[in-house]
């Protein structure tokens, strides 16, 4: 059996994939991550920044914690808004905590 060992060492090693194939695979994976993860996240972040910047008095909002109310006071230079959650009850909410705005009259329909 010792006579087969030199022949096994002398056999040609199988050729691996070309370096261009490896670079191509890397480019494909980066493209997949960009279109499935990074781009949608950047789009959502941009939409949220625009939402927070456009808050105004009278907007009906829902916070990240699920509190719904009407914005009663907004100052452009502050990071907080005053939100009325029921008649006479107001809370201070960070602008960044606002998750979405509701169509006008939504809270009035819910409360009735």
KELUM-693757 format. One record per residue: residue in one letter; x, y, z of N, C-alpha, C, O in turn. Coordinates in steps of 0.001 Angstrom, whole numbers, plus 524288, in hexadecimal, padded with zeros to 5 digits. Layout:
aXYZXYZXYZXYZ
...
% end
This chain:
x803237FB558000080000800008000080350804EF800008016D809207FE99
x80835804758018E80B8D8090B801AF80CB180B2A7FC4280E2E80FB47FBB9
x80C098080F7F85480D36809E97F3138090680DAB7F100809F9810567ED1E
x8045280DF77F389800348118D7F1CA800C18170B7F4187FE9281AC57F1FA
x80396817927F8518041381C9D7FAEE806D7820A37F774804D3824FA7F6FA
x80B4381F817F50780DAC823787F1A480A2A8250E7ED1C80A438298E7EB6A
x8071D821707EB2F803A5822C57E6DE7FF56826847E8B47FDBF829F77E5C1
x7FD79825E27ED737F9668294D7EF807FB7A82ED67F04C7F8BA832AA7EF54
x8005E82F377F212802A78346C7F2C7803CF8370C7ED97803E983BD87ED47
x804AA8340A7E99B80611836397E48F8014C837D27E167801D483A727DD69
x7FCA98364A7E31D7F7F58378A7E0237F70083D6A7E0357F8208400B7E413
x7F4EC83F707DBEE7F3BA845027DB907EF41846677DF3E7EB5A843A07DFAA
x7EFFA84AC47E1D87EBD184CA87E5567E76B84EDA7E20A7E85E851327DDF3
x7E29F84E1A7E3CA7DE45850427E0BC7DEA0856377E0A37DFF1858A77E491
x7DD7B858787DC407DDC685E2F7DBA47D933860B27DE7A7D4BB85F077DDDD
x7DA51864B87E1997D637867907E4617D3AE86B937E0D37D55186C4B7DC5C
x7CFBE86E247E2C97CD2B872167DF8A7D0D8876AC7DE737D461877DF7E17A
x7CFE58790A7DA3B7D30887D877D8937D270882027DC817CE50882807DEEE
x7D66C885427DD2E7D5DF889CD7E0B17D17E88D807DEF87CF1A8901C7E239
x7D07788DB87D9F27CC36891107D80B7C6E388F137D9F57C35F8922F7DAFE
x7C65188A027DA6A7C173887C37DC667C0B8889507E21D7BC6788AAF7E3BC
x7C4E8889187E5227C48C88AA57EAA87C323890667EB347BFE1891CA7EE74
x7C588893B87E8147C44C899577E83F7BEAE89A3A7E67E7BBE489D727E8B9
x7BD0C8975D7E2817B7A5897D77E0A37B3B3896507E4CF7AFB5898E97E573
x7B4CA892227E7A37B147890787EBE17B0F9894A77F0207ACC6895C37F22F
x7B571896F37F1687B59389B0F7F55E7B24D89FBA7F3A57AF698A1F07F6CA
x7B2B78A13A7EEBF7AF9F8A5987ECB27A9CF8A44B7ECE77A6A38A7A37EE44
x7A86B89F947EB977A2E689DF77EBBD7A0CD89E2D7F14F79C748A00E7F227
x7A3CA89C4A7F5217A20589C6C7FA907A1738A2097FC8879DB88A33F7FF50
x7A50C8A5667FB237A4A58AAE67FCB979FCC8AD637FA5279D108B05B7FCF0
x79EB58AC387F56479A0C8AE577F2D3795158AC637F577791658AF627F635
x794F58A76D7F6E17905E8A5447F98D78F918A8047FEC278B2E8A9927FFF9
x793B28A8AB801E1793328AB5C806DE791708B0FF8061A78E488B2FA80925
x7936E8B39580216791F28B9018012A78C208B96E800027896B8BC9F8025F
x78A338B6447FC6D784BD8B6C07FAD1780E18B46C7FEBA77C598B6077FECA
x7827F8B0BA801F677EE38AE53805A477F308B0AB80B1F77B5C8B06080E04
x783998B2F880CA37843E8B4DE811F7785518BABA81241782478BDA581493
x789898BC6A80FF478B398C1CF810B07878C8C5BD80E31786048C982810C1
x786188C4FF8094F782CE8C8C38068C77D688C9678090D77BBE8CDD7809DC
x77A9F8C53680A4D775808C5EF80CD0775F38C8A081227772978CBC58138C
x77A0F8C76A8152577ABE8C9E781A3B77BB98CFB58199A779908D2D281C90
x77EE48D140815DB77FE68D6C6814E477AF08D98A8132077A018DE048149B
x777CC8D6F281005772E68D94180E2A76F208DA26812BB76CAA8DE4481311
x76EAB8D64B8163E76B408D6EB81ACC76D368DB4381E5C76A178DE478206F
x7724A8DB9C81F147747D8DFB58226A773758E51A82010772358E8C6822E7
x773F68E59A81AFC772EC8EA9D8186676D268EC19818F076BEC8F09E81A09
x769A48E862818317640E8E975818C4762C58EB2581E5C75F908EEA481F21
x7653D8E8B682243764378EA1C827B6766448EF92828DD763AE8F28E82B9B
x76AE68F0F6826D376CFA8F642827907694C8FA4C8253F7685C8FE608279D
x767338F92F8209D763808FCC981E1E75E808FD398214975C5B9017F821CE
x75C978F8E18236A757E58F8E6826AB758B48FC4882B80755688FF8A82CC9
x75D0E8FB8282E2575E2C8FE70832EE75ECB9043F831BC75D0E90789834C8
x7613C9058782D5C7620490AFE82BF275CE490DAA82A6E75C679126982B04
x7591C90AB7828847543990D08826AC74FEE90D3E82AD174B8D90ED08299A
x7510D90BB682FA874D0390BE0833B874B23911698349374E3D91515834C8
x74604911FA83511743BB91716835FE73F24916BA839B673D309127D83AE3
x73D7A91B3883B867390F91B7383F25734329193E83C77732FE91A9183801
x73172915DB83F4D72CAD9138583D3772D7790E3B83AAE729A290BA183963
x7324690C8F839EE7334590767837AF731C79032E83B94732E69039C8403C
x72F448FF22839A572DF98FAA183CE7732558F6A283C32733998F51E837D0
x734A08F4EF840937393B8F19984059738958ECBA843B7735218EC6C8470C
x73BF98E8F5842C073C858E45D8460E7425A8E3E9847447459E8E418843BE
x7439E8E35184C4B749198E2D784DCE74AE78DD2884D3E747C78D9A484C3D
x74FF38DC5D84DE9752208D72184DA874FEF8D38C851D674FCE8CECB85123
x74E338D5CD8563774BEF8D2BA85A76746258D1B5859D1743C78CF0585D07
x743CC8D3D9855A373E488D2E68549273A978D70C856A1735D88D6658563E
x73C9D8DB53858D27394B8DF8885ACC737898E2E38563273AC58E4BC85326
x732778E3AB855B27304D8E6D78517A72E628EBFB853B372C368EC23857FD
x72F2F8F032850CA72D728F5478528D72E0A8F95884E5072F998F836849E8
x72CB88FE3584FD072CE6902A484C3F7313D9064F84E0E73188907A0852AC
x73492907F184A7A738C790B9084BB973662910E984CD17337F913038499A
x7379F9131D851717357B9182F852DA7398E91C85852D6738329211C85263
x73E8191B1E853527429291F1E8536C7478E91CE78511574957918AF8528B
x749C791FD884D6774E9A91E4284AD975238922F584A977509F92733848FC
x757199223084C2C75B109262D84B7675F3A923EB847E57610891F8A848BB
x760C4926E0843EF7648A924ED8401C769E1923DF8427976CA69205C840B6
x76B5F926E3846767709C92658848A3770ED9224F84D057751D9219284F43
x76CAA91FB884E4976CA291BD68527876BB991660850407699C915BD84BFB
x76D5C9127D8533D76CAC90D11851A1767C590A9E853F976716905DD853B8
x7646590DC88563875FB990BCE858D775ADD90E7A856B575B17912EB854E3
x7567790BB7856F37515C90DDD8558D74D9690CB1859FA74E44908ED85CE3
x7499E90FF785A6F7458D90F2F85E5C740F990C7D85BA773F1090E54857A4
x73F3A9081B85DE173B24904F385B737369A9045B85F3873751902D7863BA
x731E69059285D5272D29904DD8607172B168FF5C85F68729AE8FE0A85B01
x72AEA8FC2A8638D7292E8F6C3862DF723648F61086422720E98F26486245
x721408F99C8674F71BA28F9CE8684971A728FF5686A0C71E0B9027186ACA
x715899009F86AB971402905F686C0E716B0907AF8711A715A39058E87549
x71A1D90B81870B171CBD90DA78753D721AB90AC7876E87245D90C9287A76
x722EC9066787479727A590372875D672BAA903F58717B72ADA9023586D14
x72FFF90668872DA734269072686F0A73933904A98710173A4E904A3875AF
x73C2D9029C86D64741419005E86EC074561902A886B167443790482866CE
x74A389027386CEF74E9E9042B869BE7510E8FF53867477522A8FB79869F1
x751DF8FF9586227753E88FB1E85F397588C8FCE785BF77587290121859AD
x75C948F9B485BC1760EC8FAD78584675F238FA528529F75C108F6DE8514D
x761188FDC284F5A75F9B8FD7E849D57611E8F8398477175E338F60884450
x765A08F640848EA7677D8F151846AE764108ECB0848397643E8E89E845AB
x760F28ED3E84C5F75D908E8FA84E24758868E89A84AF9755948E4D884B90
x757838EC6B847A9752CB8EC4B844707538B8E8368402D7572F8E88D83D0D
x750178E45F84014750878E01983C5474DBF8E15B8373974FC48E03583303
x749228E3B383794746268E4CF832DB742308E924833DE740F68EA6183859
x7403F8EB6282FB773BF08EF1C8301F737068EC6D82E257373D8E8EF82AD8
x732A68EE1D8303572DA18EBE782EB672AA98EFD582B5F72BA28F48682BC0
x727108EDFE82820723C58F19E825357206C8F4E6828FC71EED8F31582D2E
x71F518F9AF8276871C358FD2982AAB716ED8FAB082BE4714618F87F82873
x7154D8FB10830D6710458F90683290710638F3678346870C658F16783631
x714C58F0D38340A715188EB5B835B2714218EAC783B7E7111B8E76C83D23
x716AB8EE0483E97715FE8ED9584450710758EF118460070E618ECE0849BE
x70E248F2B68434B708C18F43784495705158EF9A843A2701858EEA9846B8
x705EF8ECC383F6C702B58E82C83E52703978E3D9842496FFEC8E118843BD
x708688E33C8440A709A38DF1D847DB707438E04784D227054C8DCBF84FBE
x7076A8E53484EBF705838E6C5853EF6FF968E68D8546A6FD828E628858BC
x6FCEC8E6CD850156F71D8E6BB8504F6F5068E14D850656F0478E08C85094
% end
